[in-house]
Amino acid sequence: MCSRARLATLLVSAALLFVTGGPVPTADADPAGGASGRSWTADYRSTPRYPKVAVQRDVAIRMSDAVVLKADIYRPADRRGHPIDTKTPTLVNLTPYTKLISALGGVAAGDPILWPAVEKFVDSVNLSGTPIAGAQQFLGVVKGGAIRALGADYRLVRDGYTQIVVDVRGTGFSQGTWNVFQQREQQDTLEVIDWAARQRWSDGNIGMTGGSYSGINQIYAANKNPKHLKAIFPVVPGGDLVHSIVAPGGAVGIGFLPGWLTAINGTKLIPNVASMLNGTFDWTWLRDRARDPGTFYPLLIEALTNPSTTRLSPEVAAVVNPDSGIRRAYLDHADRIRVPTFIIGGWFDLFTYDELAMFSKMRLPAGQKQLVMSPTYHGTMGDTMGGAGQPPRVDVLQKAWFDKWLKGIDNGIDRFGPATLYQHGNGWSTATDFPRPGMSYQRMYLSAKRSGTAPSAARDGSLIHQPGSARRLTVAPGLSTLCSRDSAQALIGMTVPFPACTTDSRIAESGALTFTSAPVRKATVISGPTNVRLNAVHEATDGYWVATLNDVAPDGTSTQLTTGQTVASLAAYDPARSQFAPNGDVVDPYTYLSLAKRTRIIPGRPTAVDIGLLGTDLLLKPGHRLRIDVYAMNMAKGLPLRPLLNASKLRPQHIQLDPSRPSYVTVGSSQPLP
């Protein structure tokens, strides 16, 4: 028992460092799900139908091109550990992070003594008031049930599901070269689903589980609607990957991409030691790894070092060509999805834009599409779930979802939500859609008039109702955003233990132009996407603009709630895929991110630049103010492609305030802002 307690402590420490019979009650508008939510939780905590789990390791699944993927299969078992004879629904999880991690997590979280000890220990920890108070959010990954939902969930299996965890092609113990979500990998997913449905232990009803990468490939499978796929439960999934993580706004995602590529390229080189010992080592696996040891590294290096836009390699050129194969592959096509889909997202996730957009685009009845948006980062998913007044835990919701759509149990999950949103400044609530109904868009103009609320900013300006007098405001590229919520977002939340940078933007604002409204007199809801239009002047032939929307408290605390960025020459947007306010203002510009559609930036000449901010949901309390921050750099989140960075010369950038060419923010609110 003592050794189990030590292991519990080690597991929590690793999470801190590594995060990664009768009538059925009906759900109601309660974000916790009402009586139904309580029944889902009670069901998850009840004694499962089967006492044990039988695991079959490294099962070979041959793809249509002869490449062999390796899978671990988890099946319900009797007290002697023998798999049951009954056919069951089957859950598929495809991961690039090696199924070994899922195996370790499954064993730990499935231990009936160890895991309760872990959860009890986590419940006892209170870091409030300490220098690392933000680390409490990582503990929330355990408390919120994300650990089980991301890998092998023994609780689900013991209740009559078979779960398959597969190493993606070119990763883990699978053969081939890592295809990174492209067409061959997407075909693999469909073939694995078909294979699983045909096995003697499967009843042919397939669901998909997993988060991040394993959530993205759920979306890419569901938009093809394979006949056996009956439901998916993606946690923090992306959809439009170039816009979200590869080059958001045209800036290479240097905060996230290097570490992510290193994690996968590193773990894919770990050999199957057991096969080496028993004489079954896969030499094809070794040849494949030697052929491509560092997938995508060359592209990242070239994007940051090649100074020419005319001498790019075909691979890099394809990334900045919307018509290329890779760009077409990296689209969610959520409007094609006919499979019941439950998305767990976060307001500070890498994929906030995608999570909101996919929910809106899916043409499914409300009960068949669900969205939960929590105030979390990519690495803290599940935090703020499972408590009083909060949505049920991630693993609880996942089981209820599959019980409904794979087993046909009428448990009320289809009457949950459909949009369960954490509203900043107010807490959890439900909505019929996002943005919340009843929002009206209005313009607030950027003004040089001092608000008196941002004394440490590079410039303290105001938001007003009419264009103000002419004035030129200057902001220079700098490093202040290293201490910002944007950096935390790009680093999947790894800096949240230090709240000085993530909960208050005043340090970052030392390098920003700030524009602050008068305090609101009545509680005001801000919901949906926001756009900042700048009348920009550059000293060189390009520039890099970043804007954030903040809630400013009466004590001066400036809390960043959403963000956007764009390289000036890549700011052109596709009207057919963008959203507009009734007055014609763009509120969600979908940029082409195409070198062929670059805007010509003439030094000294004003250029209109639109910066679309990710959707958010906020209650501005009486006395609080709305603020827009504008920066000329966004380290460590992004850095423009090398030729565009060179074109900018890292020179100061200017906003030319001009009544005839105004700069303004277009924001959706429940009532006019003061």
C-alpha positions as CSV (number, residue, x, y, z in Angstrom):
1,M,0.0,0.0,0.0
2,C,2.9,2.3,0.8
3,S,4.4,1.7,-2.6
4,R,1.1,2.4,-4.3
5,A,0.9,5.8,-2.4
6,R,4.4,6.6,-3.7
7,L,3.4,5.7,-7.2
8,A,0.3,7.9,-6.9
9,T,2.5,10.8,-5.9
10,L,4.8,10.2,-8.8
11,L,1.9,10.0,-11.3
12,V,0.6,13.4,-10.1
13,S,4.1,14.9,-10.4
14,A,4.4,13.5,-13.9
15,A,1.0,15.1,-14.8
16,L,2.3,18.4,-13.5
17,L,5.3,18.2,-15.8
18,F,4.0,16.3,-18.8
19,V,0.5,17.4,-19.4
20,T,-0.5,15.0,-21.3
21,G,-34.0,-0.2,-14.4
22,G,-36.7,2.8,-13.9
23,P,-37.4,5.9,-15.9
24,V,-34.4,7.8,-17.2
25,P,-34.2,11.4,-15.9
26,T,-33.9,14.1,-18.5
27,A,-31.2,16.8,-18.8
28,D,-32.0,20.4,-18.3
29,A,-30.3,23.8,-18.8
30,D,-28.1,23.2,-15.8
31,P,-24.5,23.0,-17.1
32,A,-24.0,20.1,-14.7
33,G,-26.8,18.2,-16.6
34,G,-29.3,18.2,-13.8
35,A,-30.7,14.8,-12.7
36,S,-29.3,13.2,-15.8
37,G,-25.8,14.5,-15.1
38,R,-26.0,13.1,-11.6
39,S,-27.1,9.7,-13.0
40,W,-24.2,9.7,-15.5
41,T,-21.7,10.2,-12.7
42,A,-23.3,7.6,-10.5
43,D,-23.2,5.1,-13.3
44,Y,-19.6,5.8,-14.0
45,R,-18.8,5.3,-10.3
46,S,-20.8,2.1,-10.0
47,T,-19.4,-1.4,-10.1
48,P,-18.8,-2.3,-13.7
49,R,-20.4,-5.2,-15.4
50,Y,-17.2,-7.2,-15.9
51,P,-14.4,-7.6,-13.3
52,K,-11.3,-7.5,-15.4
53,V,-9.7,-6.4,-18.7
54,A,-7.9,-8.7,-21.0
55,V,-5.2,-7.0,-23.1
56,Q,-3.6,-8.2,-26.3
57,R,-0.5,-6.3,-27.2
58,D,1.0,-5.5,-30.6
59,V,-1.7,-6.9,-32.8
60,A,-0.8,-6.5,-36.5
61,I,-3.3,-4.6,-38.7
62,R,-2.3,-4.7,-42.4
63,M,-3.2,-1.7,-44.5
64,S,-4.1,-1.8,-48.2
65,D,-0.5,-0.8,-49.1
66,A,0.9,-3.6,-47.0
67,V,2.2,-1.4,-44.2
68,V,1.5,-3.0,-40.8
69,L,0.1,-0.9,-37.9
70,K,0.4,-2.2,-34.4
71,A,-2.5,-2.1,-31.9
72,D,-3.2,-3.0,-28.3
73,I,-6.7,-4.4,-27.8
74,Y,-8.5,-4.1,-24.5
75,R,-11.5,-6.5,-24.0
76,P,-13.9,-7.1,-21.1
77,A,-12.9,-10.2,-19.1
78,D,-14.2,-12.5,-16.4
79,R,-12.6,-13.0,-13.0
80,R,-10.0,-15.3,-14.4
81,G,-9.0,-12.7,-17.0
82,H,-10.5,-14.5,-20.0
83,P,-12.1,-12.3,-22.6
84,I,-15.9,-12.5,-22.7
85,D,-17.6,-14.3,-25.7
86,T,-20.2,-11.5,-26.2
87,K,-19.7,-9.1,-29.1
88,T,-19.4,-5.5,-27.9
89,P,-19.3,-2.0,-29.3
90,T,-15.7,-1.1,-30.2
91,L,-13.8,2.1,-29.5
92,V,-10.9,3.1,-31.7
93,N,-8.0,5.5,-30.7
94,L,-5.2,6.2,-33.1
95,T,-2.2,8.0,-31.5
96,P,1.3,9.1,-32.6
97,Y,2.5,9.3,-29.0
98,T,3.0,5.5,-28.8
99,K,0.3,3.3,-27.4
100,L,2.8,2.5,-24.6
101,I,1.7,5.8,-22.9
102,S,-1.9,4.8,-23.2
103,A,-1.1,1.4,-21.8
104,L,0.7,2.9,-18.7
105,G,-2.1,5.5,-18.2
106,G,-4.7,2.8,-18.6
107,V,-3.1,0.5,-16.0
108,A,-2.7,3.3,-13.5
109,A,-6.1,4.9,-14.0
110,G,-7.7,1.4,-14.0
111,D,-6.2,0.3,-10.7
112,P,-9.0,0.1,-8.1
113,I,-6.6,1.0,-5.3
114,L,-4.0,3.2,-6.9
115,W,-6.3,5.6,-8.8
116,P,-8.6,6.5,-6.0
117,A,-5.4,7.2,-4.0
118,V,-4.3,9.5,-6.8
119,E,-7.6,11.3,-6.9
120,K,-7.7,11.7,-3.1
121,F,-4.2,13.1,-3.1
122,V,-5.1,15.6,-5.8
123,D,-8.2,16.7,-3.9
124,S,-6.0,17.4,-0.9
125,V,-3.6,19.7,-2.7
126,N,-4.3,23.5,-2.6
127,L,-1.7,25.7,-4.3
128,S,-3.6,28.9,-3.8
129,G,-1.4,31.7,-2.6
130,T,1.8,30.0,-3.6
131,P,4.2,31.2,-6.3
132,I,3.0,28.3,-8.5
133,A,-0.7,28.7,-7.9
134,G,-1.5,28.2,-11.6
135,A,-0.2,24.6,-11.4
136,Q,-3.5,23.7,-9.7
137,Q,-4.9,23.6,-13.3
138,F,-2.8,20.6,-14.1
139,L,-4.2,18.8,-11.1
140,G,-7.6,19.5,-12.7
141,V,-6.7,17.1,-15.6
142,V,-6.9,14.3,-13.0
143,K,-10.0,15.7,-11.2
144,G,-11.8,16.4,-14.4
145,G,-11.5,12.9,-15.8
146,A,-9.3,13.7,-18.9
147,I,-6.7,11.1,-18.2
148,R,-9.0,8.2,-18.7
149,A,-10.7,9.8,-21.7
150,L,-7.4,10.3,-23.6
151,G,-6.1,6.7,-23.5
152,A,-7.2,3.2,-22.6
153,D,-10.2,3.6,-20.3
154,Y,-10.5,0.4,-18.2
155,R,-13.8,1.5,-16.7
156,L,-15.4,1.8,-20.1
157,V,-14.0,-1.6,-21.2
158,R,-15.2,-3.3,-18.0
159,D,-18.7,-2.0,-18.8
160,G,-18.9,-3.8,-22.1
161,Y,-16.8,-2.0,-24.7
162,T,-13.7,-3.2,-26.6
163,Q,-11.1,-0.5,-27.0
164,I,-8.3,-0.5,-29.6
165,V,-5.3,1.8,-29.3
166,V,-3.3,2.0,-32.6
167,D,0.1,3.5,-33.3
168,V,-0.3,5.8,-36.3
169,R,1.7,4.9,-39.4
170,G,5.4,5.8,-38.9
171,T,5.1,6.2,-35.1
172,G,5.3,3.9,-32.1
173,F,5.7,0.3,-33.2
174,S,3.9,0.8,-36.5
175,Q,5.7,0.5,-39.8
176,G,5.8,3.2,-42.5
177,T,6.7,6.8,-42.4
178,W,4.8,9.3,-40.4
179,N,2.2,11.0,-42.8
180,V,1.0,13.7,-40.4
181,F,-2.7,13.7,-41.0
182,Q,-2.4,13.6,-44.8
183,Q,-4.3,11.4,-47.2
184,R,-2.6,8.1,-46.5
185,E,-3.0,8.5,-42.8
186,Q,-6.6,9.4,-43.2
187,Q,-7.1,6.3,-45.3
188,D,-5.5,4.2,-42.6
189,T,-8.0,5.4,-40.1
190,L,-10.9,4.3,-42.3
191,E,-9.3,0.9,-42.8
192,V,-8.7,0.5,-39.0
193,I,-12.4,1.3,-38.4
194,D,-13.5,-1.3,-41.0
195,W,-11.0,-3.9,-39.6
196,A,-12.4,-3.4,-36.1
197,A,-16.0,-3.7,-37.2
198,R,-15.2,-7.1,-38.9
199,Q,-13.6,-8.8,-35.8
200,R,-15.4,-11.6,-34.1
201,W,-15.5,-9.7,-30.8
202,S,-17.1,-6.6,-32.3
203,D,-20.8,-6.0,-32.8
204,G,-19.9,-3.6,-35.7
205,N,-20.7,-0.4,-33.9
206,I,-17.6,1.7,-33.8
207,G,-16.8,4.9,-31.8
208,M,-13.7,6.9,-31.6
209,T,-11.9,8.3,-28.6
210,G,-8.8,10.4,-27.7
211,G,-7.6,13.9,-27.6
212,S,-5.5,16.4,-29.5
213,Y,-4.0,14.3,-32.4
214,S,-6.3,11.5,-31.6
215,G,-9.2,14.0,-31.7
216,I,-8.2,15.5,-35.0
217,N,-8.1,12.1,-36.8
218,Q,-11.6,11.5,-35.4
219,I,-12.8,14.6,-37.2
220,Y,-11.1,13.6,-40.4
221,A,-12.6,10.2,-40.3
222,A,-16.1,11.4,-39.4
223,N,-16.3,13.8,-42.3
224,K,-16.1,10.7,-44.6
225,N,-18.9,9.0,-42.7
226,P,-17.7,5.4,-42.8
227,K,-20.7,3.1,-42.3
228,H,-19.6,1.5,-39.1
229,L,-18.7,4.7,-37.3
230,K,-21.6,5.6,-35.0
231,A,-20.2,8.3,-32.7
232,I,-17.0,10.3,-31.9
233,F,-15.8,12.1,-28.7
234,P,-12.8,14.3,-29.7
235,V,-11.1,16.1,-26.8
236,V,-9.3,19.4,-27.8
237,P,-9.4,18.6,-31.6
238,G,-8.1,20.7,-34.4
239,G,-9.6,21.0,-37.8
240,D,-7.9,23.6,-40.0
241,L,-4.4,22.9,-39.0
242,V,-2.5,25.5,-41.0
243,H,-4.5,28.3,-39.6
244,S,-4.4,26.9,-36.1
245,I,-0.9,25.7,-35.4
246,V,1.3,25.6,-38.5
247,A,1.1,29.2,-39.5
248,P,-1.7,31.1,-37.7
249,G,-2.0,34.5,-39.4
250,G,1.0,33.6,-41.5
251,A,3.4,33.3,-38.6
252,V,5.1,30.0,-38.1
253,G,4.0,28.4,-34.8
254,I,7.5,28.3,-33.2
255,G,6.1,28.0,-29.7
256,F,4.3,24.7,-30.3
257,L,5.7,23.0,-33.4
258,P,9.4,22.3,-32.4
259,G,8.4,20.6,-29.1
260,W,5.6,18.7,-30.7
261,L,7.7,17.4,-33.6
262,T,10.4,16.4,-31.1
263,A,8.0,14.5,-28.9
264,I,6.7,12.4,-31.8
265,N,9.9,12.0,-33.8
266,G,11.7,11.1,-30.5
267,T,9.2,8.5,-29.3
268,K,8.8,6.9,-32.7
269,L,12.5,5.8,-32.5
270,I,11.9,3.7,-29.3
271,P,12.1,0.1,-30.3
272,N,9.9,-2.7,-29.2
273,V,12.2,-4.2,-26.5
274,A,10.0,-7.3,-26.0
275,S,10.3,-8.2,-29.7
276,M,14.0,-7.9,-29.4
277,L,14.1,-10.4,-26.5
278,N,11.7,-13.0,-28.1
279,G,13.2,-12.9,-31.6
280,T,10.3,-11.2,-33.4
281,F,11.8,-7.8,-34.0
282,D,10.4,-6.0,-37.0
283,W,13.3,-5.1,-39.3
284,T,10.9,-3.3,-41.7
285,W,10.1,-0.9,-38.8
286,L,13.8,-0.2,-38.4
287,R,14.3,0.5,-42.1
288,D,11.3,2.8,-42.1
289,R,12.7,4.8,-39.2
290,A,16.1,5.1,-40.8
291,R,14.5,6.4,-43.9
292,D,12.7,9.2,-42.1
293,P,14.0,9.9,-38.6
294,G,12.9,13.5,-38.4
295,T,9.6,14.0,-40.1
296,F,8.7,17.7,-40.9
297,Y,11.9,19.1,-39.3
298,P,13.3,20.1,-42.7
299,L,10.1,22.0,-43.5
300,L,10.1,23.9,-40.2
301,I,13.8,24.8,-40.6
302,E,13.3,26.0,-44.1
303,A,10.3,28.1,-43.2
304,L,12.5,29.9,-40.6
305,T,15.7,30.2,-42.6
306,N,15.0,30.3,-46.4
307,P,15.0,34.1,-47.3
308,S,13.3,33.7,-50.7
309,T,9.7,33.2,-51.6
310,T,10.6,32.1,-55.1
311,R,13.0,29.3,-54.2
312,L,11.0,27.5,-51.6
313,S,11.0,23.7,-51.7
314,P,7.8,22.1,-53.1
315,E,6.9,20.9,-49.6
316,V,7.1,24.4,-48.0
317,A,5.4,26.1,-51.0
318,A,2.5,23.7,-50.6
319,V,1.9,24.9,-47.1
320,V,1.3,28.4,-48.3
321,N,-0.8,27.3,-51.3
322,P,-4.5,26.8,-50.4
323,D,-5.0,24.6,-53.4
324,S,-2.3,22.1,-52.5
325,G,-2.9,18.5,-51.4
326,I,-1.6,19.1,-47.8
327,R,-3.8,22.2,-47.4
328,R,-6.9,20.3,-48.6
329,A,-6.0,17.4,-46.3
330,Y,-5.8,19.8,-43.3
331,L,-9.4,20.9,-43.4
332,D,-12.1,19.6,-41.1
333,H,-15.1,19.7,-43.6
334,A,-17.3,19.6,-40.5
335,D,-20.3,20.4,-42.6
336,R,-20.1,16.9,-44.0
337,I,-20.1,15.1,-40.6
338,R,-23.3,13.0,-40.0
339,V,-21.9,11.2,-37.0
340,P,-23.0,12.2,-33.5
341,T,-20.1,14.4,-32.2
342,F,-19.2,15.6,-28.8
343,I,-16.4,18.2,-28.7
344,I,-14.4,19.1,-25.5
345,G,-12.7,22.4,-26.1
346,G,-10.9,25.2,-24.3
347,W,-10.9,29.0,-24.6
348,F,-7.1,29.0,-24.4
349,D,-6.5,25.8,-26.4
350,L,-4.4,25.6,-29.5
351,F,-7.6,24.8,-31.5
352,T,-10.1,27.2,-30.0
353,Y,-11.1,28.5,-33.5
354,D,-11.6,25.0,-34.8
355,E,-13.6,23.8,-31.9
356,L,-16.1,26.7,-32.2
357,A,-16.2,26.6,-36.0
358,M,-16.7,22.9,-36.3
359,F,-19.6,23.0,-33.8
360,S,-21.2,25.8,-35.9
361,K,-20.7,24.1,-39.2
362,M,-21.9,20.6,-38.3
363,R,-25.4,20.1,-39.8
364,L,-26.6,17.8,-37.0
365,P,-29.6,18.1,-34.7
366,A,-28.8,19.8,-31.4
367,G,-28.7,16.5,-29.5
368,Q,-26.3,14.9,-31.9
369,K,-23.7,17.7,-31.6
370,Q,-22.4,18.9,-28.3
371,L,-19.7,21.4,-27.3
372,V,-18.1,22.0,-23.9
373,M,-15.8,25.0,-23.8
374,S,-13.8,25.4,-20.5
375,P,-11.2,28.1,-19.5
376,T,-8.4,25.7,-20.2
377,Y,-5.2,25.3,-22.3
378,H,-4.3,22.3,-24.4
379,G,-2.4,20.7,-21.5
380,T,-5.0,21.4,-18.8
381,M,-8.1,19.9,-20.5
382,G,-10.7,18.7,-17.9
383,D,-9.9,21.4,-15.4
384,T,-13.0,23.0,-13.9
385,M,-15.1,20.0,-14.8
386,G,-16.7,17.5,-12.4
387,G,-17.4,19.9,-9.5
388,A,-20.5,21.6,-8.2
389,G,-22.2,23.7,-10.9
390,Q,-19.7,22.4,-13.5
391,P,-20.2,19.9,-16.4
392,P,-19.7,16.3,-15.5
393,R,-16.1,14.9,-15.8
394,V,-14.8,14.2,-19.3
395,D,-14.7,10.5,-18.8
396,V,-18.3,10.5,-17.4
397,L,-19.6,12.5,-20.4
398,Q,-17.7,10.2,-22.8
399,K,-19.3,7.0,-21.3
400,A,-22.7,8.6,-21.4
401,W,-22.2,9.6,-25.1
402,F,-21.2,6.1,-26.2
403,D,-23.9,4.4,-24.1
404,K,-26.4,6.5,-26.0
405,W,-25.1,6.2,-29.6
406,L,-23.4,2.8,-29.5
407,K,-25.7,0.9,-27.0
408,G,-28.9,2.8,-27.5
409,I,-29.4,3.7,-23.9
410,D,-31.8,6.6,-23.4
411,N,-29.8,8.4,-20.7
412,G,-30.6,12.0,-21.6
413,I,-27.1,12.9,-23.0
414,D,-28.8,14.1,-26.2
415,R,-30.7,16.7,-24.2
416,F,-27.5,18.1,-22.6
417,G,-26.2,21.5,-23.7
418,P,-25.9,21.6,-26.7
419,A,-23.4,24.4,-26.0
420,T,-22.0,24.3,-22.5
421,L,-19.8,27.3,-22.1
422,Y,-17.6,28.7,-19.3
423,Q,-18.4,32.4,-19.5
424,H,-15.5,34.5,-18.3
425,G,-16.6,36.6,-15.4
426,N,-19.7,34.5,-14.7
427,G,-19.0,30.8,-14.7
428,W,-20.7,27.8,-16.4
429,S,-23.9,28.1,-18.3
430,T,-25.6,26.6,-21.3
431,A,-26.6,28.1,-24.7
432,T,-28.5,26.9,-27.7
433,D,-25.6,28.0,-30.0
434,F,-22.4,30.0,-30.2
435,P,-22.2,33.0,-30.4
436,R,-25.0,33.3,-27.8
437,P,-28.3,34.5,-29.4
438,G,-29.1,38.1,-28.9
439,M,-25.7,39.6,-29.6
440,S,-25.5,42.9,-31.7
441,Y,-22.3,44.0,-33.4
442,Q,-21.0,47.5,-32.9
443,R,-17.9,49.5,-33.7
444,M,-15.7,51.0,-31.1
445,Y,-13.0,53.3,-32.6
446,L,-9.4,53.4,-31.5
447,S,-8.4,56.8,-30.1
448,A,-5.2,58.4,-28.9
449,K,-7.1,59.9,-26.0
450,R,-5.6,58.6,-22.7
451,S,-8.0,56.4,-20.7
452,G,-5.9,56.7,-17.5
453,T,-6.1,53.0,-17.0
454,A,-2.8,51.7,-18.5
455,P,0.1,53.7,-17.1
456,S,2.6,51.0,-17.9
457,A,1.6,50.4,-21.5
458,A,3.7,51.7,-24.4
459,R,0.6,53.9,-25.2
460,D,-2.6,54.3,-23.2
461,G,-5.5,55.0,-25.6
462,S,-9.2,54.8,-25.6
463,L,-12.2,53.1,-27.3
464,I,-14.8,55.6,-28.3
465,H,-18.0,55.8,-30.3
466,Q,-17.0,58.1,-33.1
467,P,-13.6,58.5,-35.0
468,G,-11.3,60.8,-33.1
469,S,-8.7,63.3,-34.2
470,A,-5.8,62.3,-36.5
471,R,-2.8,60.9,-34.8
472,R,0.0,58.4,-35.5
473,L,0.7,55.8,-32.8
474,T,3.9,53.7,-33.0
475,V,4.6,50.2,-31.6
476,A,7.9,48.4,-32.1
477,P,8.5,44.6,-32.2
478,G,9.6,43.4,-28.8
479,L,9.7,40.5,-26.4
480,S,7.1,41.5,-23.8
481,T,4.7,38.9,-25.0
482,L,7.0,36.2,-23.7
483,C,5.1,36.9,-20.5
484,S,1.6,36.6,-21.8
485,R,-1.4,34.3,-22.2
486,D,-0.5,33.9,-25.9
487,S,2.8,32.3,-24.9
488,A,1.0,30.0,-22.5
489,Q,-1.4,29.0,-25.2
490,A,1.3,28.2,-27.7
491,L,3.2,26.2,-25.0
492,I,0.0,24.2,-24.2
493,G,-0.2,25.8,-20.8
494,M,3.3,25.0,-19.6
495,T,3.7,28.5,-18.1
496,V,0.4,28.6,-16.2
497,P,2.1,27.7,-12.9
498,F,3.2,31.3,-12.9
499,P,0.0,33.4,-13.0
500,A,1.7,36.8,-13.2
501,C,1.9,36.3,-16.9
502,T,-1.3,34.4,-17.7
503,T,-3.9,36.2,-15.5
504,D,-2.7,39.8,-15.9
505,S,-1.4,41.3,-19.2
506,R,0.1,44.4,-17.6
507,I,3.7,43.1,-18.0
508,A,3.1,42.2,-21.7
509,E,1.3,45.6,-22.2
510,S,4.6,47.4,-21.7
511,G,5.2,46.6,-25.4
512,A,1.7,47.3,-26.6
513,L,-0.7,50.1,-27.7
514,T,-3.7,49.8,-25.5
515,F,-7.2,51.1,-26.2
516,T,-9.7,50.9,-23.3
517,S,-13.4,51.7,-23.0
518,A,-15.3,53.5,-20.3
519,P,-16.5,51.2,-17.5
520,V,-19.8,49.5,-18.2
521,R,-22.7,50.4,-15.9
522,K,-24.7,47.2,-16.5
523,A,-23.5,43.6,-16.8
524,T,-22.7,43.2,-20.5
525,V,-22.2,39.9,-22.5
526,I,-19.5,39.8,-25.1
527,S,-19.9,36.6,-27.2
528,G,-18.5,35.5,-30.6
529,P,-15.6,36.4,-32.8
530,T,-14.2,40.0,-32.9
531,N,-12.3,41.8,-35.5
532,V,-9.8,44.7,-35.2
533,R,-9.4,46.9,-38.3
534,L,-6.1,48.9,-38.4
535,N,-5.2,51.7,-40.7
536,A,-1.6,50.5,-40.7
537,V,1.5,52.2,-41.9
538,H,4.8,50.3,-42.3
539,E,8.4,51.5,-42.6
540,A,9.2,48.3,-44.6
541,T,7.4,46.1,-47.1
542,D,5.8,43.9,-44.5
543,G,4.8,43.8,-40.8
544,Y,3.4,41.6,-38.1
545,W,0.3,42.6,-36.1
546,V,-1.2,41.0,-33.0
547,A,-4.3,42.1,-31.1
548,T,-5.9,40.8,-27.9
549,L,-9.3,41.5,-26.2
550,N,-9.0,42.0,-22.4
551,D,-11.3,42.5,-19.5
552,V,-10.0,45.3,-17.3
553,A,-11.1,45.2,-13.6
554,P,-11.5,48.3,-11.4
555,D,-8.2,47.5,-9.7
556,G,-6.4,47.7,-13.1
557,T,-5.9,44.0,-13.7
558,S,-6.0,43.3,-17.4
559,T,-7.1,39.8,-18.3
560,Q,-6.6,38.6,-21.9
561,L,-9.5,36.5,-23.1
562,T,-8.9,36.1,-26.8
563,T,-6.3,36.9,-29.4
564,G,-5.5,37.1,-33.1
565,Q,-2.5,37.8,-35.3
566,T,-1.7,38.4,-39.0
567,V,1.3,39.1,-41.2
568,A,0.4,42.3,-43.0
569,S,1.1,41.0,-46.5
570,L,-1.0,37.8,-45.8
571,A,-4.0,39.6,-44.3
572,A,-6.2,39.2,-47.4
573,Y,-9.3,37.1,-46.6
574,D,-11.8,35.0,-48.5
575,P,-15.2,36.7,-48.3
576,A,-17.0,33.4,-49.0
577,R,-15.5,31.8,-45.9
578,S,-15.6,34.8,-43.6
579,Q,-18.3,36.1,-41.4
580,F,-19.7,39.7,-41.4
581,A,-21.8,41.9,-39.2
582,P,-25.1,43.3,-40.6
583,N,-23.4,46.6,-41.3
584,G,-20.9,44.8,-43.6
585,D,-17.9,44.8,-41.1
586,V,-16.0,41.6,-41.2
587,V,-16.0,39.9,-37.8
588,D,-14.3,36.7,-38.6
589,P,-11.9,37.1,-41.6
590,Y,-10.7,33.8,-43.0
591,T,-7.3,34.6,-44.5
592,Y,-6.1,32.8,-47.6
593,L,-2.6,32.4,-46.2
594,S,-1.4,32.3,-49.7
595,L,1.8,33.7,-51.1
596,A,0.0,34.1,-54.5
597,K,-2.4,36.5,-52.8
598,R,0.0,38.6,-50.9
599,T,-0.9,42.2,-50.4
600,R,1.7,44.7,-51.6
601,I,2.8,46.7,-48.7
602,I,4.3,50.1,-49.7
603,P,6.4,51.8,-47.0
604,G,4.7,54.9,-45.7
605,R,1.4,54.3,-47.4
606,P,-1.6,53.3,-45.2
607,T,-2.9,49.8,-45.6
608,A,-6.1,48.3,-44.1
609,V,-5.2,45.3,-41.9
610,D,-7.9,43.1,-40.4
611,I,-7.0,41.0,-37.3
612,G,-9.6,38.3,-36.5
613,L,-9.7,37.4,-32.8
614,L,-10.8,33.9,-31.7
615,G,-14.3,33.6,-30.4
616,T,-14.9,34.2,-26.7
617,D,-17.7,34.4,-24.2
618,L,-17.5,37.1,-21.5
619,L,-19.6,38.8,-18.9
620,L,-18.3,42.3,-18.3
621,K,-19.4,43.2,-14.8
622,P,-20.4,46.7,-13.8
623,G,-17.2,48.8,-13.4
624,H,-15.2,46.6,-15.8
625,R,-13.8,47.9,-19.1
626,L,-13.1,46.4,-22.5
627,R,-9.6,46.7,-23.8
628,I,-7.8,46.0,-27.1
629,D,-4.1,45.6,-27.0
630,V,-2.0,45.9,-30.2
631,Y,1.5,44.5,-30.6
632,A,4.1,44.2,-33.4
633,M,5.5,40.8,-32.3
634,N,4.2,37.7,-30.6
635,M,7.0,35.7,-29.1
636,A,6.9,32.8,-28.4
637,K,3.7,32.0,-30.2
638,G,4.8,32.9,-33.8
639,L,7.4,34.3,-36.1
640,P,6.7,35.2,-39.8
641,L,8.1,33.1,-42.6
642,R,11.7,34.1,-43.0
643,P,11.3,36.1,-46.3
644,L,8.4,38.0,-44.8
645,L,10.3,38.6,-41.5
646,N,13.2,39.9,-43.6
647,A,10.8,42.1,-45.5
648,S,9.5,43.6,-42.2
649,K,13.1,44.5,-41.2
650,L,11.7,44.4,-37.6
651,R,11.0,48.1,-38.0
652,P,8.5,50.0,-35.9
653,Q,4.9,49.8,-37.1
654,H,2.3,52.6,-37.0
655,I,-1.4,53.0,-36.6
656,Q,-2.5,56.1,-38.5
657,L,-5.6,57.3,-36.7
658,D,-7.6,59.1,-39.4
659,P,-11.3,59.9,-39.3
660,S,-11.5,59.2,-43.0
661,R,-9.8,55.8,-42.7
662,P,-10.7,54.8,-39.1
663,S,-9.2,52.1,-37.0
664,Y,-11.8,50.2,-34.9
665,V,-12.9,47.0,-33.3
666,T,-16.2,45.3,-34.3
667,V,-17.5,43.4,-31.3
668,G,-20.7,41.5,-30.5
669,S,-22.4,42.4,-27.2
670,S,-25.7,42.1,-25.5
671,Q,-26.1,45.9,-25.2
672,P,-24.2,48.9,-26.4
673,L,-20.8,49.5,-24.8
674,P,-20.2,52.9,-23.2
